[in-house]
Amino acid sequence: MPLKDPTMEEARKLLQGDFGSVFTKLATMYATVLYWSIEKGAHSENTKLRNGTTFFLDCGKGVFGVTAGHVYDEFVKYAETGIRCQIGQSPQLFDLRERLIARGKRVDIATYRVAATEISLTGATILTGWQREWPPKPPHLEKGVIFAGFPGVERKMLGRREVEFGIYSGLGTASSVNDRDISCVIEREFMIPTKDWSLPPPGYDLAGMRQAETVS
């Protein structure tokens, strides 16, 4: 027997309780931070750090990393000076240019090579799907979209060479879908805090985020 869609009031109550907490935490299992210093020896200075968001995908033929194309471009700007990047909790330093698979021309996406053993050090989970063919079908309009990422404004230095990256997560609906983008219009008057996540302040800067999961 198919389930009926909840009413708006029922949906608000669900999102404010455990249901909303589970869904907003879901994407945080897969998203992890990609970061680097723009100057050698400047790891203890917050203003000299840059970060973006990355995740790991396995479509059935091996795992690879995904991040925003503009994040890759930003790293390349400093890489000639010998700068290397790190991912999540892993202490490993590497040159993202040497791992590059492709930098999208029409879409703001960059993919790179990474081993499953390296991913295990980052603390992230590899994202896999249940679809039988690739690419998967796009999400339906007005259906759920879960997103998560690491805004630069949440980056905090805790000590010398010790930094904390705060994650931001939310759940919305797909307001437009095409072969390049999935858009989710978030209107503040309809935003609902969940059990474990408060609402961001007006004008909150999401720069540094690039991760999305869909729920059809």
For each residue, the residues with C-beta under 8 A, 3 or more apart:
1:
2:
3:
4:
5:
6: 10 11 14
7: 10 11
8: 11 12
9: 12 13
10: 6 7 13 14
11: 6 7 8 14 15
12: 8 9 15 16 192
13: 9 10 16 17
14: 6 10 11 17 19 20
15: 11 12 19 20 23 171 192 194
16: 12 13 20 192 193 194 195
17: 13 14 20 21 194 195
18: 21 22 195
19: 14 15 22 23
20: 14 15 16 17 23 24 171 192 194 195 197
21: 17 18 24 25 194 195 196 197
22: 18 19 25 26
23: 15 19 20 26 144 146 171 215
24: 20 21 27 28 146 148 169 170 171 194 196 197
25: 21 22 28 29 169 196
26: 22 23 29 146 213
27: 24 30 31 146 147 148 169 211 212 213
28: 24 25 31 148 167 169
29: 25 26 124 125
30: 27 55 56 124 125 126 127 148 211 213
31: 27 28 53 54 55 124 148 149 150 167 211
32: 53 54 55 87 88 122 123 124 150
33: 51 52 53 54 87 88 150 165
34: 51 52 53 54 67 71 85 86 87 96
35: 49 50 51 52 85 86 87 155 163 165
36: 49 50 51 75 78 83 84 85 86
37: 40 41 42 43 45 48 49 50 83
38: 42 48 49 50 78 83
39: 42 48 81 83
40: 37 81 82 83
41: 37
42: 37 38 39 45 48 49
43: 37 48 49 160 161 163
44: 157 159 160 161
45: 37 42 48 49 157
46: 49 155 156 157 163
47:
48: 37 38 39 42 43 45
49: 35 36 37 38 42 43 45 46 155 163
50: 35 36 37 38 74 75 78 152
51: 33 34 35 36 150 152 155 165 208
52: 33 34 35 67 68 71 74 150 208 210
53: 31 32 33 34 67 68 71 148 149 150 208 209 210 211
54: 31 32 33 34 65 66 67 71 87 210 211
55: 30 31 32 65 66 67 124 127 211
56: 30 63 64 65 66 114 119 124 125 126 127
57: 63 64 65 66 126 127 128
58: 61 62 63 64 126 127 128
59: 128 129 134
60: 134
61: 58
62: 58
63: 56 57 58 114 115 116 119 126
64: 56 57 58 101 111 112 113 114
65: 54 55 56 57 87 99 111 112 113 114
66: 54 55 56 57 109 110 111
67: 34 52 53 54 55 71 72 109 110 112 210
68: 52 53 71 72 108 109 110 210
69: 72 73 103 104 107 108 109 110
70: 73 74 108
71: 34 52 53 54 67 68 74 75 110 210
72: 67 68 69 75 76 96 100 103 110 112
73: 69 70 76 77 103
74: 50 52 70 71 77 78
75: 36 50 71 72 78 79 83 85 96 97
76: 72 73 79 96 97
77: 73 74
78: 36 38 50 74 75 81 83
79: 75 76 82 83 84 95 96 97
80:
81: 39 40 78
82: 40 79
83: 36 37 38 39 40 75 78 79
84: 36 79 93 94 95
85: 34 35 36 75 93 94 95 96
86: 34 35 36 90 91 92 93 94
87: 32 33 34 35 54 65 90 92 118 122 124
88: 32 33 121 122 123 124
89: 121 122 123
90: 86 87 118 121 122
91: 86 121
92: 86 87 118 121
93: 84 85 86
94: 84 85 86 98 99
95: 79 84 85 98 99
96: 34 72 75 76 79 85 99 100 112
97: 75 76 79 100
98: 94 95
99: 65 94 95 96 112 113 114
100: 72 96 97 103 110 111 112 113
101: 64 111 112 113
102: 110 111
103: 69 72 73 100 109 110
104: 69 107 108 109 110
105:
106: 180
107: 69 104 180
108: 68 69 70 104 210
109: 66 67 68 69 103 104
110: 66 67 68 69 71 72 100 102 103 104
111: 64 65 66 100 101 102
112: 64 65 67 72 96 99 100 101
113: 64 65 99 100 101
114: 56 63 64 65 99 118 119
115: 63 118 119
116: 63 119 120 126
117: 120 121
118: 87 90 92 114 115 121 122
119: 56 63 114 115 116 122 124 126
120: 116 117
121: 88 89 90 91 92 117 118
122: 32 87 88 89 90 118 119
123: 32 88 89
124: 29 30 31 32 55 56 87 88 119
125: 29 30 56
126: 30 56 57 58 63 116 119
127: 30 55 56 57 58 213
128: 57 58 59
129: 59 136
130:
131: 134 136 137
132:
133: 136
134: 59 60 131
135:
136: 129 131 133
137: 131 216
138: 177 179 182
139: 143 144 145 174 177 182 214 215 216
140: 143 174 177 216
141: 174 175 176 177
142: 173 174 175
143: 139 140 173 174 214 215 216
144: 23 139 171 172 173 174 214 215 216
145: 139 171 172 173 174 182 184 212 213 214 215
146: 23 24 26 27 169 170 171 212 213 214 215
147: 27 169 170 171 172 184 209 211 212 213
148: 24 27 28 30 31 53 167 168 169 170 209 211 213
149: 31 53 167 168 169 206 208 209 210 211
150: 31 32 33 51 52 53 154 155 165 166 167 168 208 209
151: 154 166 168 204 205 206 207 208 209
152: 50 51 155 205 207 208
153: 204 205 207 208
154: 150 151 165 166 167 168 208
155: 35 46 49 51 150 152 163 164 165 166 208
156: 46 163 164 166
157: 44 45 46 162 163 164
158: 162 163 164
159: 44 162
160: 43 44
161: 43 44
162: 157 158 159
163: 35 43 46 49 155 156 157 158
164: 155 156 157 158
165: 33 35 51 150 154 155
166: 150 151 154 155 156
167: 28 31 148 149 150 154
168: 148 149 150 151 154 200 206 209
169: 24 25 27 28 146 147 148 149 197
170: 24 146 147 148 186 197
171: 15 20 23 24 144 145 146 147
172: 144 145 147 184 185 186
173: 142 143 144 145 184
174: 139 140 141 142 143 144 145 177 182 183 184 214
175: 141 142 183 184 185
176: 141 181 182 183
177: 138 139 140 141 174 181 182 183
178: 181
179: 138
180: 106 107
181: 176 177 178
182: 138 139 145 174 176 177 212 214
183: 174 175 176 177
184: 145 147 172 173 174 175
185: 172 175
186: 170 172 190 191
187: 190 191
188: 191 202
189:
190: 186 187
191: 186 187 188 199
192: 12 15 16 20
193: 16 197 198 199
194: 15 16 17 20 21 24 197
195: 16 17 18 20 21
196: 21 24 25
197: 20 21 24 169 170 193 194
198: 193
199: 191 193
200: 168 204
201: 204
202: 188
203:
204: 151 153 200 201
205: 151 152 153
206: 149 151 168 209
207: 151 152 153
208: 51 52 53 149 150 151 152 153 154 155
209: 53 147 148 149 150 151 168 206
210: 52 53 54 67 68 71 108 149
211: 27 30 31 53 54 55 147 148 149
212: 27 145 146 147 182
213: 26 27 30 127 145 146 147 148
214: 139 143 144 145 146 174 182
215: 23 139 143 144 145 146
216: 137 139 140 143 144
